[in-house]
Amino acid sequence: MRKLRCVDIKTHKHEGPAVVKAPQEKLVRSREIANILDVHKRTVELWAAKEIIPCHRIGATLRFDKSKVLTALGIGVGGDQ
């Protein structure tokens, strides 16, 4: 896999690694998702590994977008379903 590099538009010179903007909503740990769903945090990590729920891998850690996880599981964001 090629690494993306930032290029200065005016000079067309490489300026270093590309920066990816973080999602607008704060990413949370598996423990917080587990508390919301009333399951063990390891269950959340297994669901992520099986791609049942979406996650972001940051180094060796997993982070989750709460609304995307709830949508993937068919649960309303407001918790009314």
VENLIN-V914458 format. One record per backbone hydrogen bond with DSSP energy under -1.0 kcal/mol. NH is the residue of the N-H (numbers start at 1). CO is the residue of the C=O. If there is no record, write none. Layout:
BEGIN
{{NH CO} {NH CO}}
END
This chain:
BEGIN
{{6 16} {8 13} {12 8} {15 6} {18 4} {28 64} {33 29} {34 30} {35 31} {36 32} {37 33} {38 34} {39 34} {44 40} {45 41} {46 42} {47 43} {48 44} {49 45} {50 46} {51 48} {52 47} {56 63} {58 61} {61 58} {63 56} {64 28} {69 65} {70 66} {71 67} {72 68} {73 69} {74 71} {75 70} {79 76}}
END
